[in-house]
Amino acid sequence: MGREIATLVAVLNVPKPLLRVKTFEALGLKLDPTTNRLEILRPYIILLV
């Protein structure tokens, strides 16, 4: 979808990914579990600090 962010990543020995939801939220996206497709939650805004 052409969106990019910088995010922290932790590599853990777990059976399921834990960071996916937070990363999608930071990008303004969500995963629809019924269709397994990404949906746009809000407009994409880049904040430069």
C-alpha positions as CSV (number, residue, x, y, z in Angstrom):
1,M,0.0,0.0,0.0
2,G,3.1,2.2,-0.2
3,R,3.3,3.1,3.5
4,E,6.5,3.1,5.4
5,I,7.5,3.6,9.1
6,A,10.4,3.0,11.4
7,T,9.5,0.7,14.3
8,L,11.2,-1.3,17.0
9,V,11.5,-5.0,16.5
10,A,12.1,-7.7,19.1
11,V,12.9,-11.2,18.1
12,L,11.3,-13.7,20.5
13,N,10.9,-17.5,20.5
14,V,7.1,-17.5,20.5
15,P,4.6,-19.5,18.4
16,K,2.7,-16.4,17.0
17,P,4.0,-13.0,16.0
18,L,3.3,-10.3,18.6
19,L,4.3,-7.1,16.8
20,R,2.0,-7.3,13.7
21,V,-0.9,-5.4,15.2
22,K,1.1,-2.5,16.6
23,T,2.9,-2.2,13.2
24,F,-0.3,-2.2,11.3
25,E,-1.8,0.4,13.6
26,A,1.2,2.7,13.2
27,L,0.7,2.4,9.5
28,G,-3.0,3.3,9.8
29,L,-4.0,-0.2,8.6
30,K,-5.9,-3.2,10.0
31,L,-6.2,-6.8,9.0
32,D,-9.7,-8.1,8.3
33,P,-9.7,-11.6,9.8
34,T,-12.7,-12.7,7.7
35,T,-11.0,-11.8,4.3
36,N,-7.3,-11.8,5.4
37,R,-7.0,-8.4,3.6
38,L,-5.5,-5.1,4.8
39,E,-7.9,-2.2,5.2
40,I,-7.1,1.5,5.7
41,L,-8.1,2.8,9.1
42,R,-7.0,6.4,8.6
43,P,-5.1,8.6,6.2
44,Y,-1.3,8.1,6.2
45,I,0.5,11.0,7.8
46,I,4.3,11.2,8.1
47,L,5.5,13.1,11.2
48,L,9.0,14.5,11.0
49,V,10.6,15.3,14.4
